[in-house]
Amino acid sequence: MTEKVKVTQKQSDWLDKYKSDKEIDYAIDIQPHKKRPDSPIIDWSASKVARALYDGYKVEPRFEVGDWVVHDSYSKPEKVVRVYPDVVETETLNDRQKRFRHATESEITEEKERRFFAEHGRRPWELKEFDELRNKTNDHRYTVTEEFDQLEVTLEDTYLDRTTLFKSKIKSDFYVVCFVESRLDV
């Protein structure tokens, strides 16, 4: 007995269109001519199409454990913890695979940042006096001395030079080394 053809969810959706013997014959006959450039099975041989349609096929999971995904009803990215044939289980929900999509790099970065600050009881980029930051470019260390209206922050470097920067500049050019609650020297 031959092994079932492994297909992606997109290929499975495409193959599901061919149900009757007449439709299956048409799919097999037309495949070598590659007349459907939008087909997800365009690079398949006619024999592979025949095996998939007559012997059946197995849908490979679209997601793997550890992938970051976004459910179509929620905007918050979550990590996949389990994958079943048609179901994805994340940290807080489980639903059919087709209800999820892979998270973008910016969504992942934003969620990791949110989680990092949440671990310390803060909103993203909520800074407090005596938090320690480091400049990404020159690796200099800075201490937060003041925060104004959540828009500007005054920093003091190790030479006691003070500078006031917009929060957006801090977010792009610095990273948190230590929150004041974790410091032992204050």
Buried (B, 14 or more C-beta within 10 A) or exposed (E): EEEEBEBBBBBBEBBEEBEEEEEBEEBBEBBEEEEEEEBBBEEBEBEBBBBBBEEEBEBEBBBEEEBBBBBEEEEBBBBBEEBEEEBBBBEEEBBEBEBBBBBEEEBBEBBEBBEEBEEBEBEEBBBEEBBBBBBEEEEBBBBBBEBEEEEBBBBBBEEEEEEEBEBEEBBEBBEBBBBBEEEEEE
